[in-house]
Amino acid sequence: MERERNERLVALLLEAGWSRAQVAAAYNRVAVETLNGQVRENSKIGRSHVSMWVGGVQPSGIAPAILCQALSRRLRREITPQEMGCAASTSPVREALDWRVDPLVTLSDLGSGVNTDRRRLLAGGVYSAAALALPDATWWEAMAQPPDERVPAGAKVGRGDVETVQELTLAFSRMDQKRGGGHGRRAVDAYLRHEARDFVRGKFANDATRRAMFSATAELAYVSGWMAFDNSEHAVALSRFNAAVKLAATSGDAPLIGHILRAVAHQALDLGFRREALQWAEASVRGDSYTAATPRERALLQVVHARTLAANNRKAEATRALRRAEDDLSNASEGIREPDRTFFFGEASLAHETACTLRDLGDHRGAVKEFRRSVRTRGAAFRRTHAVTLGYMGATQIAQGGVEEACSTWNSVLDAMEDGIYSGRARQRVVDMRTLLSPYRKRGIHAVGVLDARAASYLAQVD
């Protein structure tokens, strides 16, 4: 029987503007994020697979979920298997992303090994718009209630134990800023699953200590999520952020909740989920999450809010949010005790996020100016973010026609990367660099040829 051509898939590929090879490349990038090296049916595809699917062969194995996600990111809206013309069974809900699951159960599942992470991701799908649904008001109200009386299962937990978790969190956060999220995340997860889990299940002298321990553990789960996000393990990152929100809500730590919601918004925005990113960012600046925060943290929340507004073409509101962020940061002073989690956010970070906002608003000249300010004011302890900033700056320069200027900037990216940065986000800047250079390869520009060869050599070594 002759198969019927999949016209729905054809229409989506036309809308995406992708060739068969580009579809396969995008699919394989998402598959790498999800599988992390595990070989499954259709874990890697080529152009022939796409041609077969267009011709009417039904994608099998993990292919429907991966292809939907690749198209969703490209088209910046959720694509379902049905819209794609594919028959796919309904995946079970991922426990880690179910807001109803008790935070202690969620914590027990975290860091239980890479294979467990893979099984959960494959069973529940990949990072998607559906997984970005915010909990409703009744959930927040329930989490704010005093905990049920229970018989503690563990040993006595004191303030010193809280400080231990806080010190470890800060150490890993500093390492992430310097080396990237690909270095050390599994160690964080192992600590979360064992020591941190035992702490939150322990006996507390008073409610203040209980809240402090839940808050400290939430922040460590957030750091694990941020590291996974930076290393392009996006579904893993979302599950860690989910756990962190639950723990922070249980502790009643509103500013920490806002900090984590801001991180989810940042990730969603980077992956092209603009509407969902704005929803999370708006939640992060709502109520006590913003008003109870310190000036430096309020500035961080506002500048990410500004970015999501800009991405959704709300220019006037984005501009106002940028001004509020600048005002908030100007109010930070040595006399105000800021939480350790804001150690990285200062003038350089504000300039970076401002530049991204201006870029998305179409102000490339203003964006380059702010990127330069970020590069000029950032300290040596923030090498990973430095590389990302330079990558964005080069992309903005080439968009203005400054090809050789962009090449100079991008050479600095490779200088930083070759010095030992383990970051999927920074690596993506190198991939984007080669894509943006492709129209100039045959023009005989010496700087382009040298940089392209260097970028290709770097990617061959790390892929």
Protein Blocks (a to p, Z undefined) as FASTA:
>chain_A
ZZdddfklmmmmmmnopafklmmmmmmmmmmmmnnopacehkbccfklmmmmmnopaceh
jllmmmmmmmmmmnopacdfklnopacddddddfklmmkbcfklmmmmgonajklmmmmm
mmnopadfklmpccdfklmmmmmpccdddddfbdcddfklmmmmmmmmmmmmmmmmmnop
kgojlmmmmmmmmmmmmmmmmccfbfklmmmmmmmmmmmmmmmmmmmmmnopaklmmmmm
mmmmmmmmmnopaklmmmmmmmmmmmmmmnopamlmmmmmmmmmgcjllmmpcfklmmmm
mmmmmmmmmmnopaklmmmmmmmmmmmmmmpcfklccdfklmmpcfklmmmmmmmmmmmn
opamlmmmmmmmmmmmpcfklmmlmmmmmmmmmmmmmmnopamlmmmmmmmmmmmmmnop
acfklmmmmmmmmmmmmmmmmnopaklmmmmmmmmmmmmmmZZ
